[in-house]
Amino acid sequence: MLLTIFGNGVMASAMISGLLKQGFEIEVFGRDEKKLQDLKERYPKIKIDTYEKGVDISGKNVILCIKPYALEIVAKQLKNKASTLFSVLAGTTVEQLKTNIQSVYYIRAMPNIAANFNKSMTTLTGDKEAKEKASIIFGAIGKTLWLGSEKELDTATILAGSAPAFLALVAESLIDGGVKEGLKRVDAEFLARGLFEGFSELLNNYQHPALIKDAVMSPNGVTAKGYAVLEDYKVRSAFIKTYKS
Ligand SMILES: NC(=O)c1ccc[n+]([C@@H]2O[C@H](COP(=O)([O-])OP(=O)(O)OC[C@H]3O[C@@H](n4cnc5c(N)ncnc54)[C@H](OP(=O)(O)O)[C@@H]3O)[C@@H](O)[C@H]2O)c1
């Protein structure tokens, strides 16, 4: 299947790697020839072109990977009616997509940067007629979850799309704390990588995150004391509030 991607940034690049491995043909349109050439050097199998002369998207499966604020300007270059328009634009509604780009079906997708390693957790919503196609395409870059509404997808954008940045903050702070107390940085980083790898197994195998905490925490122990510090600084509340920021 041929996929036509508009945009050549972080998310387009992260997706291309997994999509090529699954045998999709890919053409990428952008506005900057140099950036397109750089992408082609990383992925020689893709076709690249600029979209300034306009691009006929008739019957194509189009993946929109540009910044949300660029929708109107880029949309002017997309001519005719796509088969399905897949958009990864955060906070951009199907209604906005319909106003700007013609397509038979519309799908909103929210992947995350782990797409680089075929480990994206991608949420999907939109026209049910294109649900299977969406699951196949985004299944090539990791796991997918179909949600019943755009509101749910917007909420899930924090949990799956943005949260790698939040977890990076957690990892970095734990490393910095270890260094502050005397660990070599290289050792602290090694420990953090191992921690996150093991934690993924714990999360998959324990029924609830609180049970992981209970299994680690002993009365008056170091974990209990550290946990109390996190509660004092309202870390739980801060994470919950990220959804309304
Ligand atoms: N990064 C993530 O983790 C992530 C996760 C989920 C969803 N997303 C979504 O993915 C989309 C792309 O994000 P990204 O992280 O890939 O950003 P990015 O690396 O900055 O790439 C942005 C893309 O949009 C194009 N663009 C920016 N401003 C433009 C303008 N004024 N006119 C035309 N094109 C313009 C850029 O073209 P140039 O290269 O020529 O500037 C580039 O191709 C966003 O809508 C974002 O919401 C990102």
The ligand as an SDF file (V2000), in Angstrom:
LIG
                    3D

 48 52  0  0  0  0  0  0  0  0999 V2000
    6.6430   14.6730   18.3860 N   0  0  0  0  0  0  0  0  0  0  0  0
    5.7600   13.9320   19.0230 C   0  0  0  0  0  0  0  0  0  0  0  0
    6.0900   13.2120   19.9890 O   0  0  0  0  0  0  0  0  0  0  0  0
    4.3070   13.9070   18.5600 C   0  0  0  0  0  0  0  0  0  0  0  0
    3.4250   12.9710   19.1510 C   0  0  0  0  0  0  0  0  0  0  0  0
    2.1010   12.9300   18.6770 C   0  0  0  0  0  0  0  0  0  0  0  0
    1.6800   13.7890   17.6820 C   0  0  0  0  0  0  0  0  0  0  0  0
    2.5470   14.6930   17.1650 N   0  0  0  0  0  0  0  0  0  0  0  0
    2.0460   15.5930   16.1120 C   0  0  0  0  0  0  0  0  0  0  0  0
    2.8690   15.4480   14.9800 O   0  0  0  0  0  0  0  0  0  0  0  0
    2.8370   16.6560   14.2160 C   0  0  0  0  0  0  0  0  0  0  0  0
    4.2460   16.9830   13.8000 C   0  0  0  0  0  0  0  0  0  0  0  0
    5.0220   17.1850   14.9650 O   0  0  0  0  0  0  0  0  0  0  0  0
    6.5760   16.9210   14.9700 P   0  0  0  0  0  0  0  0  0  0  0  0
    6.9230   16.5790   16.3890 O   0  0  0  0  0  0  0  0  0  0  0  0
    6.9610   16.0000   13.8670 O   0  0  0  0  0  0  0  0  0  0  0  0
    7.1060   18.4060   14.6800 O   0  0  0  0  0  0  0  0  0  0  0  0
    8.3850   18.8670   13.8400 P   0  0  0  0  0  0  0  0  0  0  0  0
    9.4990   17.9050   13.9910 O   0  0  0  0  0  0  0  0  0  0  0  0
    8.6170   20.2860   14.2290 O   0  0  0  0  0  0  0  0  0  0  0  0
    7.8670   18.8250   12.3200 O   0  0  0  0  0  0  0  0  0  0  0  0
    6.8460   19.6960   11.9280 C   0  0  0  0  0  0  0  0  0  0  0  0
    6.5170   19.5470   10.4640 C   0  0  0  0  0  0  0  0  0  0  0  0
    5.5630   20.5670   10.1560 O   0  0  0  0  0  0  0  0  0  0  0  0
    6.1090   21.4300    9.1390 C   0  0  0  0  0  0  0  0  0  0  0  0
    5.7520   22.8210    9.4030 N   0  0  0  0  0  0  0  0  0  0  0  0
    5.9540   23.5220   10.5460 C   0  0  0  0  0  0  0  0  0  0  0  0
    5.5190   24.7910   10.3910 N   0  0  0  0  0  0  0  0  0  0  0  0
    5.0730   24.8940    9.1260 C   0  0  0  0  0  0  0  0  0  0  0  0
    4.5000   25.9540    8.3650 C   0  0  0  0  0  0  0  0  0  0  0  0
    4.3020   27.1630    8.9030 N   0  0  0  0  0  0  0  0  0  0  0  0
    4.1370   25.7090    7.0920 N   0  0  0  0  0  0  0  0  0  0  0  0
    4.3290   24.4710    6.5600 C   0  0  0  0  0  0  0  0  0  0  0  0
    4.8560   23.4210    7.2190 N   0  0  0  0  0  0  0  0  0  0  0  0
    5.2210   23.6330    8.4830 C   0  0  0  0  0  0  0  0  0  0  0  0
    7.6240   21.2700    9.2560 C   0  0  0  0  0  0  0  0  0  0  0  0
    8.2070   21.6500    8.0510 O   0  0  0  0  0  0  0  0  0  0  0  0
    9.7330   22.1520    8.0510 P   0  0  0  0  0  0  0  0  0  0  0  0
   10.5560   20.9460    8.4100 O   0  0  0  0  0  0  0  0  0  0  0  0
    9.9630   22.6120    6.6670 O   0  0  0  0  0  0  0  0  0  0  0  0
    9.8420   23.2250    9.0850 O   0  0  0  0  0  0  0  0  0  0  0  0
    7.7200   19.7670    9.5460 C   0  0  0  0  0  0  0  0  0  0  0  0
    7.5590   19.0170    8.3820 O   0  0  0  0  0  0  0  0  0  0  0  0
    2.2040   17.7320   15.1110 C   0  0  0  0  0  0  0  0  0  0  0  0
    0.9420   18.0760   14.6090 O   0  0  0  0  0  0  0  0  0  0  0  0
    2.0970   17.0790   16.4770 C   0  0  0  0  0  0  0  0  0  0  0  0
    0.9220   17.4720   17.1480 O   0  0  0  0  0  0  0  0  0  0  0  0
    3.8610   14.7690   17.5590 C   0  0  0  0  0  0  0  0  0  0  0  0
  1  2  1  0
  2  3  2  0
  2  4  1  0
  4  5  1  0
  4 48  2  0
  5  6  2  0
  6  7  1  0
  7  8  2  0
  8  9  1  0
  8 48  1  0
  9 10  1  0
  9 46  1  0
 10 11  1  0
 11 12  1  0
 11 44  1  0
 12 13  1  0
 13 14  1  0
 14 15  2  0
 14 16  1  0
 14 17  1  0
 17 18  1  0
 18 19  2  0
 18 20  1  0
 18 21  1  0
 21 22  1  0
 22 23  1  0
 23 24  1  0
 23 42  1  0
 24 25  1  0
 25 26  1  0
 25 36  1  0
 26 27  1  0
 26 35  1  0
 27 28  2  0
 28 29  1  0
 29 30  1  0
 29 35  2  0
 30 31  1  0
 30 32  2  0
 32 33  1  0
 33 34  2  0
 34 35  1  0
 36 37  1  0
 36 42  1  0
 37 38  1  0
 38 39  2  0
 38 40  1  0
 38 41  1  0
 42 43  1  0
 44 45  1  0
 44 46  1  0
 46 47  1  0
M  CHG  2   8   1  16  -1
M  END
$$$$
